[in-house]
Amino acid sequence: MNIAYHKSYSSFLHRDMEYKVYGDRGKPVLVFPTSCGRFYQYEDSGMIGALEREINEGRIQVWTCDSIDEETFYAKHPMIEERMARHQQYDQYVEKELIPVILERSKESNGGRSDNMIVTGCSMGAFHAANFFFRHPHDFDGLIALSGLYSTNRFFGDYMSEAVYYHSPLHYLRNLEDEALLSSYRSSRIVVCTGQGAYEDLMRSETQKLKQVLEEKRIPADVEFWGYDVSHDWSWWKKQIAYYMERLLNR
């Protein structure tokens, strides 16, 4: 497996950002880490190993990015609007600096063929993956969200402002009427999964709420609840990503 490490300066974040790329061709897959996680977490936790066959066969090329959660959703200072302003800078980094690089290099490695991305993550990574998918659907045609939260309630309680609202999928999707966006979602492949075991209660609740919103908006999605023995843990996420990635690629 070809593995490449990259570090580049972000003009939006005013700092260096790091990421790794696994594989030399195939459909690009963007991965967000769990809360305050780093770009190497996905590999260290065995998730790259779970996708090794698809990577080695050239079916997917996996890009694992850094987070700045410790400066935003998990920041210790109480100023919510400052935290959200910083997260918006992160949103701009991913959308305007990282994603263009992924798409351009993917096009080069796939013989000039342009291909939208699958975006995925576990836990907090699933929140980011879903939020980016719904906010920027022109970049993605697939979502695999595992054991995620889909609102900002856990971080900010009932506090709501424009900045918070537009990064809280359960809030903005309920009121979305833009047919162009809805059509884009409906033509994509969406998987949302959670276990029902240890430490999954809040994720199960928010997954159920997202299921209801998607049904109300007539957005097809595979929303699945695994068994009561399935906990909030890498051992299950490895099984889930292997299962759902194969399903999406063969669809």
Residue pairs with C-beta under 8 A, 6 or more apart in sequence:
1 22
1 23
1 48
1 52
1 55
1 56
2 21
2 22
2 23
2 24
3 20
3 21
3 22
4 20
4 21
5 18
5 19
5 20
6 18
6 19
6 20
6 21
7 16
7 17
7 18
8 16
8 17
8 97
9 15
9 16
9 17
10 16
10 17
10 93
10 97
11 97
12 89
12 90
12 92
12 93
12 96
12 97
13 68
13 89
13 90
13 93
17 65
17 66
17 93
17 97
17 98
18 38
18 39
18 66
19 39
19 63
19 64
19 65
19 66
19 98
20 39
20 40
20 43
20 63
20 64
21 61
21 62
21 63
21 105
22 43
22 48
22 51
22 55
22 61
22 62
22 63
22 64
23 55
23 56
23 58
23 60
23 61
23 62
24 58
24 61
24 109
25 58
25 61
25 109
25 110
26 54
26 55
26 57
26 58
26 59
26 60
26 61
26 110
27 59
27 60
27 61
27 106
27 115
27 117
27 118
27 249
28 60
28 61
28 63
28 102
28 103
28 106
28 115
28 117
28 118
29 51
29 60
29 61
29 62
29 63
29 117
29 118
29 119
29 120
29 245
30 63
30 65
30 98
30 99
30 102
30 117
30 118
30 119
30 120
30 129
30 132
30 140
31 42
31 47
31 62
31 63
31 64
31 65
31 119
31 120
31 121
31 125
31 129
32 65
32 67
32 119
32 120
32 121
32 124
32 125
32 126
32 128
32 129
32 132
33 39
33 41
33 42
33 64
33 65
33 66
33 67
33 121
33 124
33 125
34 41
34 121
34 122
34 123
34 124
34 125
35 67
35 69
35 73
35 74
35 123
35 124
36 67
36 69
36 70
36 74
36 124
37 67
37 69
37 124
37 125
38 66
38 67
39 64
39 65
39 66
40 64
41 64
42 48
42 62
42 64
43 49
43 64
45 234
45 237
45 238
46 234
46 238
47 122
47 234
47 237
47 238
47 241
48 55
48 62
48 64
49 238
50 238
50 239
50 241
50 242
51 60
51 62
51 241
51 242
51 245
54 60
54 245
54 246
54 249
55 61
55 62
59 249
60 118
60 245
60 249
61 106
61 109
63 98
63 102
65 94
65 98
67 90
67 124
67 125
67 128
68 86
68 87
68 90
69 124
71 83
71 86
72 83
72 84
72 86
72 87
72 90
73 83
73 87
73 124
73 152
73 155
74 155
75 83
75 86
77 83
80 156
80 159
80 161
80 164
81 161
81 163
84 161
84 163
84 164
84 167
85 163
87 167
88 163
88 167
91 132
91 135
91 167
94 132
95 132
95 136
95 139
99 117
99 136
99 139
102 117
103 114
103 117
103 139
106 114
106 115
106 117
107 113
107 114
107 115
116 138
116 139
116 140
116 141
116 142
117 139
117 140
117 141
117 142
118 140
118 141
118 142
118 143
118 144
118 189
118 245
118 248
119 129
119 132
119 133
119 140
119 142
119 143
119 144
120 126
120 129
120 143
120 144
120 145
120 146
120 241
121 127
121 128
121 129
121 145
121 146
121 148
122 146
122 147
122 148
122 234
122 237
122 241
123 146
123 147
123 148
123 203
123 232
124 148
124 149
125 148
126 145
126 146
126 147
126 148
126 149
126 192
127 145
127 148
127 149
127 150
129 143
129 144
129 145
129 148
130 143
130 145
130 148
130 150
130 169
130 192
130 210
131 167
131 169
132 139
132 140
133 140
133 143
133 188
133 190
134 169
134 172
134 173
134 185
135 166
135 167
137 181
137 184
137 185
137 188
138 184
140 188
141 187
141 188
141 189
142 188
142 189
142 190
142 191
142 248
143 188
143 189
143 190
143 191
143 192
144 191
144 193
144 241
144 244
144 245
144 248
145 191
145 192
145 193
146 193
146 194
146 237
146 240
146 241
147 193
147 194
147 195
147 200
147 203
147 232
147 237
148 192
148 194
148 203
148 206
148 207
149 202
149 203
149 206
150 168
150 169
150 170
150 206
150 207
150 209
150 210
151 168
151 169
151 170
151 171
151 206
151 209
152 164
152 167
152 168
152 171
153 168
154 202
156 164
160 168
160 171
165 171
165 172
166 172
169 210
170 206
170 209
170 210
170 213
173 210
173 213
173 214
173 217
174 213
174 216
176 182
176 217
182 217
182 218
182 219
185 217
185 219
186 218
186 219
186 220
189 248
189 251
190 214
190 219
190 220
190 221
190 222
191 221
191 222
191 223
191 224
191 244
191 247
191 248
192 207
192 210
192 211
192 221
192 222
192 223
192 224
193 207
193 222
193 223
193 224
193 225
193 226
193 240
193 244
194 200
194 203
194 204
194 207
194 225
194 226
195 203
195 204
195 225
195 226
195 227
195 229
195 230
195 231
195 232
195 236
196 204
196 225
196 226
196 227
196 228
196 230
197 227
197 228
197 229
197 230
197 231
197 232
198 231
198 232
198 233
199 231
199 232
199 233
200 230
200 231
200 232
203 232
204 225
207 223
207 225
208 225
210 223
211 221
211 223
214 220
214 221
214 223
222 244
222 247
226 236
226 240
230 236
